[in-house]
Amino acid sequence: MKIQIKNLGPLEEAEFSLGDMTIICGENNTGKTYATYALFGFLTFWREKYSVSVRDEDINRLFREGVVHLDLTKYTAEADGILEVGCDQYREQLPMVFAAPAPRFQDTEFQVRLDPGDIQLVDTYERRISSANAERLSITKSEGSSDLVITLLVEKEKIRLPHAIVGQIVGSAIKDVIFGRVFPNPFIASAERTGAAIFRKELNFARNRLLEEMSQADKSFNPMDLLFKVYQDYALPVKNNVDFARQLETIAKRTSFIAEKHPDILADFADVIGGEYSVTENDGLYFAPRSKPRIKLSMDESSSAVRSLLNIGFYLRHVAQPGDLLMVDEPELNLHPENQRRVARLLARLVNLGIKVFLTTHSDYIIKELNTLIMLNHDRPHLKRIAEREGYRAEELLSAERIRVYIAEKGLVKRDNGQRRRRYQTLTPADISPEYGIEARSFDATIETMNRIQEEIIWEEN
């Protein structure tokens, strides 16, 4: 899957592909976050809002006969067109995704291109629609079948669902069956996550205060206008972080596949933060440091590292499922270099468990640690000795073929409409070698400059 972007923030023209691990490096204000937010926004829009267009004739037949079989091969043949329509509709959502004025995106282009073989129907599918405490509609796909079967579960006079709504529900099911293997479920930890952790209760209070004000407003006033206006100044990933932090009491009742099958990963994460998170019945959020386990610290009493990893910790323990896309904007936030290395190794383990990872980073430590995991991933005796001596485990090692790395920078010379040659802001693929790892030029040049200056300070007098 390739994502193509034009005229989005600093990015004039860029293309990137998703690997099992995707990394964007680069200097500040070069477009890393724009690319990340645009991808997260698209995946969220696709899963929650987009619906494939279904013929009125098929919906009318469903209401007339009570059951209809839709041939999914007809829709898979039109997959490129369906995706193009979805991208067109998503572009209209960009002002909401970035919480920015619409004119800023009037020339923006966003397109997703699929590789041959990307489209594979999910094996089985089942969804039931209920209303008024009764099931109204069933949508199923059996293993080995290419038919989607839609069935009315009540008499057509009692279904109480408009034809247009039923069409949207069926279209959403078609989308899930055809593209379910292509587009992962995204979870994002934005760079603003530290603030979301410490102000979670204040955000609840602000929302409740607005509700009180709305109840006293003029009767002609639509209270929903003010309710939805609360988050207008926040980009979608930031809003998601805030909402996630506000719902931790409910989220803590769930269990991820990592907690069920790979608790050692949670133990590694606890080593990084130096303790455990906990949520009480009255929605109190605390951190218990291992050094003093009887003490419970609130988030404003805890370290910035504890706050910056809060959402990721709850995601790992309570939400994560195979096939997810974990997106982390600057995982190195507030972390000591040793913990940056540990986080890199933890993320590599997630990749090997089937969770895709998408990072933006300024951390040379993270890149170098990933390089070590790539370089050790060979069947050579001396590499096995080094891995054993330094405490690396086989489940942490990475294959270079599974990683995509891009540098946000000025790209190669291109021609504009006047045939003049010029450079442009883009995402340049970085070289990744199985023997030497990732070539991160944006870090190497800075490190070389610092080393040169220090060598001159030490040796030039001589």
Secondary structure as the mmCIF struct_conf table of DSSP 4:
data_model
#
loop_
_struct_conf.conf_type_id
_struct_conf.id
_struct_conf.beg_label_comp_id
_struct_conf.beg_label_asym_id
_struct_conf.beg_label_seq_id
_struct_conf.end_label_comp_id
_struct_conf.end_label_asym_id
_struct_conf.end_label_seq_id
STRN STRN1 LYS A 2 LEU A 8
TURN_TY1_P TURN_TY1_P1 GLY A 9 PRO A 10
STRN STRN2 LEU A 11 SER A 17
BEND BEND1 ASP A 20 ASP A 20
STRN STRN3 MET A 21 GLY A 26
BEND BEND2 GLU A 27 GLU A 27
TURN_TY1_P TURN_TY1_P2 ASN A 28 ASN A 29
BEND BEND3 THR A 30 GLY A 31
HELX_RH_AL_P HELX_RH_AL_P1 LYS A 32 GLU A 48
TURN_TY1_P TURN_TY1_P3 LYS A 49 LYS A 49
HELX_RH_AL_P HELX_RH_AL_P2 ASP A 56 GLU A 65
BEND BEND4 GLY A 66 GLY A 66
STRN STRN4 VAL A 67 ASP A 71
HELX_RH_AL_P HELX_RH_AL_P3 LEU A 72 THR A 76
TURN_TY1_P TURN_TY1_P4 ALA A 77 GLU A 78
HELX_RH_AL_P HELX_RH_AL_P4 ALA A 79 ARG A 91
TURN_TY1_P TURN_TY1_P5 GLU A 92 GLN A 93
HELX_RH_AL_P HELX_RH_AL_P5 LEU A 94 PHE A 98
TURN_TY1_P TURN_TY1_P6 ALA A 99 ALA A 99
HELX_RH_3T_P HELX_RH_3T_P1 ALA A 102 PHE A 105
TURN_TY1_P TURN_TY1_P7 GLN A 106 ASP A 107
STRN STRN5 GLU A 109 ARG A 113
HELX_LH_PP_P HELX_LH_PP_P1 LEU A 114 ASP A 115
TURN_TY1_P TURN_TY1_P8 PRO A 116 GLY A 117
BEND BEND5 ASP A 123 ASP A 123
STRN STRN6 TYR A 125 SER A 131
TURN_TY1_P TURN_TY1_P9 ALA A 132 ASN A 133
STRN STRN7 ALA A 134 LYS A 141
TURN_TY1_P TURN_TY1_P10 GLU A 143 GLY A 144
STRN STRN8 ASP A 147 LEU A 152
BEND BEND6 LEU A 153 VAL A 154
HELX_RH_3T_P HELX_RH_3T_P2 LYS A 156 LYS A 158
HELX_RH_AL_P HELX_RH_AL_P6 HIS A 163 PHE A 179
TURN_TY1_P TURN_TY1_P11 GLY A 180 VAL A 182
BEND BEND7 PHE A 183 PHE A 183
HELX_LH_PP_P HELX_LH_PP_P2 PRO A 184 ASN A 185
STRN STRN9 PRO A 186 ALA A 189
TURN_TY1_P TURN_TY1_P12 ALA A 191 GLU A 192
HELX_RH_AL_P HELX_RH_AL_P7 ARG A 193 ILE A 198
TURN_TY1_P TURN_TY1_P13 PHE A 199 PHE A 199
HELX_RH_AL_P HELX_RH_AL_P8 ARG A 200 SER A 215
TURN_TY1_P TURN_TY1_P14 GLN A 216 GLN A 216
BEND BEND8 ALA A 217 ALA A 217
TURN_TY1_P TURN_TY1_P15 LYS A 219 SER A 220
BEND BEND9 PHE A 221 PHE A 221
HELX_RH_AL_P HELX_RH_AL_P9 PRO A 223 LYS A 229
TURN_TY1_P TURN_TY1_P16 VAL A 230 ASP A 233
BEND BEND10 TYR A 234 TYR A 234
HELX_RH_AL_P HELX_RH_AL_P10 LEU A 236 ARG A 246
TURN_TY1_P TURN_TY1_P17 GLN A 247 GLN A 247
HELX_RH_AL_P HELX_RH_AL_P11 LEU A 248 ILE A 251
TURN_TY1_P TURN_TY1_P18 ALA A 252 LYS A 253
HELX_RH_AL_P HELX_RH_AL_P12 PHE A 257 LYS A 261
HELX_RH_AL_P HELX_RH_AL_P13 PRO A 263 ILE A 273
TURN_TY1_P TURN_TY1_P19 GLY A 274 GLY A 274
STRN STRN10 GLY A 275 VAL A 279
TURN_TY1_P TURN_TY1_P20 GLU A 281 ASN A 282
STRN STRN11 LEU A 285 PRO A 289
TURN_TY1_P TURN_TY1_P21 ARG A 290 SER A 291
BEND BEND11 LYS A 292 LYS A 292
TURN_TY1_P TURN_TY1_P22 PRO A 293 ARG A 294
STRN STRN12 LEU A 297 LEU A 297
TURN_TY1_P TURN_TY1_P23 MET A 299 GLU A 301
BEND BEND12 SER A 302 SER A 302
HELX_RH_AL_P HELX_RH_AL_P14 SER A 304 SER A 308
TURN_TY1_P TURN_TY1_P24 LEU A 309 LEU A 309
HELX_RH_AL_P HELX_RH_AL_P15 LEU A 310 PHE A 314
HELX_RH_PI_P HELX_RH_PI_P1 TYR A 315 VAL A 319
TURN_TY1_P TURN_TY1_P25 PRO A 322 GLY A 323
STRN STRN13 LEU A 325 ASP A 329
TURN_TY1_P TURN_TY1_P26 PRO A 331 ASN A 334
HELX_RH_AL_P HELX_RH_AL_P16 PRO A 337 ASN A 352
TURN_TY1_P TURN_TY1_P27 LEU A 353 GLY A 354
STRN STRN14 LYS A 356 THR A 360
HELX_RH_AL_P HELX_RH_AL_P17 ASP A 364 MET A 375
TURN_TY1_P TURN_TY1_P28 LEU A 376 LEU A 376
BEND BEND13 HIS A 378 HIS A 378
HELX_RH_AL_P HELX_RH_AL_P18 PRO A 381 GLU A 390
TURN_TY1_P TURN_TY1_P29 GLY A 391 GLY A 391
HELX_RH_3T_P HELX_RH_3T_P3 ALA A 394 GLU A 396
HELX_RH_3T_P HELX_RH_3T_P4 ALA A 400 ARG A 402
STRN STRN15 ILE A 403 LYS A 410
BEND BEND14 LEU A 412 LEU A 412
STRN STRN16 LYS A 414 ARG A 415
TURN_TY1_P TURN_TY1_P30 ASN A 417 GLY A 418
STRN STRN17 ARG A 421 ARG A 422
STRN STRN18 GLN A 425 PRO A 429
HELX_LH_PP_P HELX_LH_PP_P3 ALA A 430 ASP A 431
STRN STRN19 ILE A 432 SER A 433
TURN_TY1_P TURN_TY1_P31 PRO A 434 TYR A 436
STRN STRN20 GLY A 437 ILE A 438
HELX_RH_AL_P HELX_RH_AL_P19 ARG A 441 TRP A 459
TURN_TY1_P TURN_TY1_P32 GLU A 460 GLU A 461
#
